[in-house]
Amino acid sequence: MEYKKTTLPQDTYLRAEKQVFAGIYGRLFARYIAKHAEGYASILALAVTRALFSHPSKDESSQLFIEQNDNQIAREIMALKDDTLIRRILTDTMVIKTVFQHKQGGCRTDDVYGHIEKLKKLGIYLEGSHPPTPNSFVRMASRFFTETPLRPSIPPLST
Protein backbone atom coordinates (compact mmCIF):
# COMPACT_ATOMS: atom_id res chain seq x y z
CA MET A 1 0.00 0.00 0.00
CA GLU A 2 1.43 3.35 -1.00
CA TYR A 3 1.05 6.30 1.37
CA LYS A 4 0.60 9.64 -0.32
CA LYS A 5 0.98 12.73 1.83
CA THR A 6 -1.54 15.41 1.00
CA THR A 7 -1.27 19.08 1.75
CA LEU A 8 -4.04 21.59 1.96
CA PRO A 9 -4.37 24.26 -0.72
CA GLN A 10 -2.99 27.72 0.02
CA ASP A 11 -6.43 29.31 0.14
CA THR A 12 -7.46 26.91 2.90
CA TYR A 13 -4.50 27.99 5.05
CA LEU A 14 -5.18 31.64 4.35
CA ARG A 15 -8.87 31.31 5.19
CA ALA A 16 -8.03 29.61 8.48
CA GLU A 17 -5.49 32.31 9.35
CA LYS A 18 -8.07 35.00 8.56
CA GLN A 19 -10.58 33.22 10.81
CA VAL A 20 -8.08 33.29 13.67
CA PHE A 21 -7.29 36.96 12.98
CA ALA A 22 -11.00 37.85 13.00
CA GLY A 23 -11.61 35.71 16.08
CA ILE A 24 -8.85 37.41 18.06
CA TYR A 25 -10.01 40.83 16.90
CA GLY A 26 -13.61 40.02 17.91
CA ARG A 27 -12.62 38.78 21.35
CA LEU A 28 -10.41 41.79 22.00
CA PHE A 29 -13.10 44.17 20.77
CA ALA A 30 -15.61 42.56 23.14
CA ARG A 31 -13.19 43.19 26.03
CA TYR A 32 -12.25 46.71 25.07
CA ILE A 33 -15.76 47.97 24.39
CA ALA A 34 -16.58 47.36 28.05
CA LYS A 35 -13.89 49.93 28.98
CA HIS A 36 -13.70 52.30 26.01
CA ALA A 37 -15.86 54.05 23.44
CA GLU A 38 -16.81 51.82 20.51
CA GLY A 39 -14.60 53.55 17.93
CA TYR A 40 -11.52 53.51 20.15
CA ALA A 41 -12.18 49.90 21.20
CA SER A 42 -12.41 48.82 17.57
CA ILE A 43 -9.22 50.58 16.48
CA LEU A 44 -7.34 49.34 19.57
CA ALA A 45 -8.47 45.76 18.97
CA LEU A 46 -7.35 45.99 15.36
CA ALA A 47 -3.97 47.52 16.29
CA VAL A 48 -3.28 44.81 18.89
CA THR A 49 -4.36 42.04 16.51
CA ARG A 50 -2.21 43.42 13.71
CA ALA A 51 0.76 43.64 16.07
CA LEU A 52 0.30 40.01 17.14
CA PHE A 53 0.22 38.88 13.51
CA SER A 54 3.01 41.23 12.41
CA HIS A 55 0.65 42.85 9.91
CA PRO A 56 1.72 46.47 9.46
CA SER A 57 -0.88 49.19 9.11
CA LYS A 58 -0.80 50.71 5.67
CA ASP A 59 -3.06 53.72 6.09
CA GLU A 60 -1.92 56.95 7.69
CA SER A 61 -4.69 57.17 10.30
CA SER A 62 -3.90 53.69 11.62
CA GLN A 63 -0.21 54.47 11.81
CA LEU A 64 -0.96 57.69 13.69
CA PHE A 65 -3.20 55.78 16.13
CA ILE A 66 -0.40 53.26 16.76
CA GLU A 67 2.14 56.03 17.36
CA GLN A 68 -0.16 57.86 19.76
CA ASN A 69 -1.27 54.70 21.61
CA ASP A 70 1.90 52.63 21.53
CA ASN A 71 2.02 52.21 25.32
CA GLN A 72 -1.63 51.14 25.50
CA ILE A 73 -1.10 48.62 22.70
CA ALA A 74 1.94 47.21 24.51
CA ARG A 75 -0.06 46.94 27.78
CA GLU A 76 -2.87 45.09 26.00
CA ILE A 77 -0.41 42.66 24.44
CA MET A 78 1.17 42.03 27.85
CA ALA A 79 -2.31 41.44 29.31
CA LEU A 80 -2.69 38.53 26.86
CA LYS A 81 -0.10 36.55 28.84
CA ASP A 82 -3.03 35.47 31.04
CA ASP A 83 -5.20 34.39 28.11
CA THR A 84 -4.13 30.86 27.26
CA LEU A 85 -6.89 30.42 24.65
CA ILE A 86 -5.68 33.33 22.51
CA ARG A 87 -2.05 32.40 23.15
CA ARG A 88 -2.65 28.80 22.06
CA ILE A 89 -4.51 29.65 18.85
CA LEU A 90 -2.00 32.36 17.98
CA THR A 91 0.95 30.05 18.62
CA ASP A 92 -0.58 27.27 16.54
CA THR A 93 -1.36 29.74 13.75
CA MET A 94 2.22 30.94 13.62
CA VAL A 95 3.59 27.38 13.72
CA ILE A 96 1.37 26.37 10.78
CA LYS A 97 2.19 29.61 8.95
CA THR A 98 5.91 28.97 9.41
CA VAL A 99 5.62 25.39 8.15
CA PHE A 100 3.50 26.52 5.20
CA GLN A 101 5.92 29.34 4.27
CA HIS A 102 8.86 26.99 4.64
CA LYS A 103 7.24 24.51 2.26
CA GLN A 104 6.43 27.28 -0.20
CA GLY A 105 9.82 28.99 -0.16
CA GLY A 106 12.27 26.41 1.07
CA CYS A 107 15.12 27.41 3.35
CA ARG A 108 16.08 30.58 1.50
CA THR A 109 15.12 32.98 4.26
CA ASP A 110 15.16 33.05 8.03
CA ASP A 111 12.25 35.47 8.30
CA VAL A 112 9.72 32.63 8.10
CA TYR A 113 10.70 31.95 11.72
CA GLY A 114 10.33 35.61 12.68
CA HIS A 115 6.65 35.22 13.60
CA ILE A 116 7.44 32.64 16.26
CA GLU A 117 10.46 34.58 17.53
CA LYS A 118 8.31 37.69 17.94
CA LEU A 119 5.72 35.78 19.97
CA LYS A 120 8.48 34.36 22.16
CA LYS A 121 9.91 37.84 22.72
CA LEU A 122 6.46 39.13 23.70
CA GLY A 123 5.96 36.21 26.11
CA ILE A 124 2.89 35.06 24.16
CA TYR A 125 4.27 31.88 22.57
CA LEU A 126 3.06 28.68 24.25
CA GLU A 127 5.30 25.66 24.05
CA GLY A 128 3.42 22.55 23.11
CA SER A 129 4.23 18.90 22.84
CA HIS A 130 2.00 18.29 19.81
CA PRO A 131 1.96 20.87 17.03
CA PRO A 132 -1.27 20.96 15.07
CA THR A 133 -1.64 19.13 11.80
CA PRO A 134 -2.85 21.26 8.90
CA ASN A 135 -6.30 19.63 9.02
CA SER A 136 -6.65 19.96 12.78
CA PHE A 137 -5.56 23.61 12.55
CA VAL A 138 -8.23 24.38 9.94
CA ARG A 139 -10.91 22.81 12.15
CA MET A 140 -9.58 24.61 15.24
CA ALA A 141 -9.53 27.97 13.41
CA SER A 142 -13.10 27.51 12.23
CA ARG A 143 -14.28 26.58 15.72
CA PHE A 144 -12.41 29.54 17.27
CA PHE A 145 -14.01 31.92 14.79
CA THR A 146 -17.55 30.61 15.20
CA GLU A 147 -17.26 30.74 19.01
CA THR A 148 -16.14 34.37 18.97
CA PRO A 149 -18.76 36.74 20.37
CA LEU A 150 -19.90 39.41 17.96
CA ARG A 151 -20.31 41.83 20.84
CA PRO A 152 -20.12 41.56 24.60
CA SER A 153 -23.30 40.28 26.16
CA ILE A 154 -25.60 43.00 27.42
CA PRO A 155 -26.82 42.44 30.95
CA PRO A 156 -30.61 42.20 31.27
CA LEU A 157 -32.45 45.27 32.52
CA SER A 158 -33.53 45.06 36.15
CA THR A 159 -37.22 45.52 36.58
DOZA-114023 format. One record per residue (C-alpha): residue number from 1; residue in one letter; y, z, x. Coordinates in steps of 0.2 Angstrom, whole numbers. Layout:
BEGIN
nr;rest;v;w;u
NUM;A;Y;Z;X
...
***
This chain:
BEGIN
nr;rest;v;w;u
1;M;0;0;0
2;E;17;-5;7
3;Y;31;7;5
4;K;48;-2;3
5;K;64;9;5
6;T;77;5;-8
7;T;95;9;-6
8;L;108;10;-20
9;P;121;-4;-22
10;Q;139;0;-15
11;D;147;1;-32
12;T;135;15;-37
13;Y;140;25;-23
14;L;158;22;-26
15;R;157;26;-44
16;A;148;42;-40
17;E;162;47;-27
18;K;175;43;-40
19;Q;166;54;-53
20;V;166;68;-40
21;F;185;65;-36
22;A;189;65;-55
23;G;179;80;-58
24;I;187;90;-44
25;Y;204;84;-50
26;G;200;90;-68
27;R;194;107;-63
28;L;209;110;-52
29;F;221;104;-66
30;A;213;116;-78
31;R;216;130;-66
32;Y;234;125;-61
33;I;240;122;-79
34;A;237;140;-83
35;K;250;145;-69
36;H;261;130;-69
37;A;270;117;-79
38;E;259;103;-84
39;G;268;90;-73
40;Y;268;101;-58
41;A;250;106;-61
42;S;244;88;-62
43;I;253;82;-46
44;L;247;98;-37
45;A;229;95;-42
46;L;230;77;-37
47;A;238;81;-20
48;V;224;94;-16
49;T;210;83;-22
50;R;217;69;-11
51;A;218;80;4
52;L;200;86;2
53;F;194;68;1
54;S;206;62;15
55;H;214;50;3
56;P;232;47;9
57;S;246;46;-4
58;K;254;28;-4
59;D;269;30;-15
60;E;285;38;-10
61;S;286;52;-23
62;S;268;58;-20
63;Q;272;59;-1
64;L;288;68;-5
65;F;279;81;-16
66;I;266;84;-2
67;E;280;87;11
68;Q;289;99;-1
69;N;274;108;-6
70;D;263;108;10
71;N;261;127;10
72;Q;256;127;-8
73;I;243;113;-6
74;A;236;123;10
75;R;235;139;0
76;E;225;130;-14
77;I;213;122;-2
78;M;210;139;6
79;A;207;147;-12
80;L;193;134;-13
81;K;183;144;-1
82;D;177;155;-15
83;D;172;141;-26
84;T;154;136;-21
85;L;152;123;-34
86;I;167;113;-28
87;R;162;116;-10
88;R;144;110;-13
89;I;148;94;-23
90;L;162;90;-10
91;T;150;93;5
92;D;136;83;-3
93;T;149;69;-7
94;M;155;68;11
95;V;137;69;18
96;I;132;54;7
97;K;148;45;11
98;T;145;47;30
99;V;127;41;28
100;F;133;26;18
101;Q;147;21;30
102;H;135;23;44
103;K;123;11;36
104;Q;136;-1;32
105;G;145;-1;49
106;G;132;5;61
107;C;137;17;76
108;R;153;7;80
109;T;165;21;76
110;D;165;40;76
111;D;177;42;61
112;V;163;40;49
113;Y;160;59;53
114;G;178;63;52
115;H;176;68;33
116;I;163;81;37
117;E;173;88;52
118;K;188;90;42
119;L;179;100;29
120;K;172;111;42
121;K;189;114;50
122;L;196;119;32
123;G;181;131;30
124;I;175;121;14
125;Y;159;113;21
126;L;143;121;15
127;E;128;120;27
128;G;113;116;17
129;S;94;114;21
130;H;91;99;10
131;P;104;85;10
132;P;105;75;-6
133;T;96;59;-8
134;P;106;45;-14
135;N;98;45;-31
136;S;100;64;-33
137;F;118;63;-28
138;V;122;50;-41
139;R;114;61;-55
140;M;123;76;-48
141;A;140;67;-48
142;S;138;61;-65
143;R;133;79;-71
144;F;148;86;-62
145;F;160;74;-70
146;T;153;76;-88
147;E;154;95;-86
148;T;172;95;-81
149;P;184;102;-94
150;L;197;90;-100
151;R;209;104;-102
152;P;208;123;-101
153;S;201;131;-116
154;I;215;137;-128
155;P;212;155;-134
156;P;211;156;-153
157;L;226;163;-162
158;S;225;181;-168
159;T;228;183;-186
***
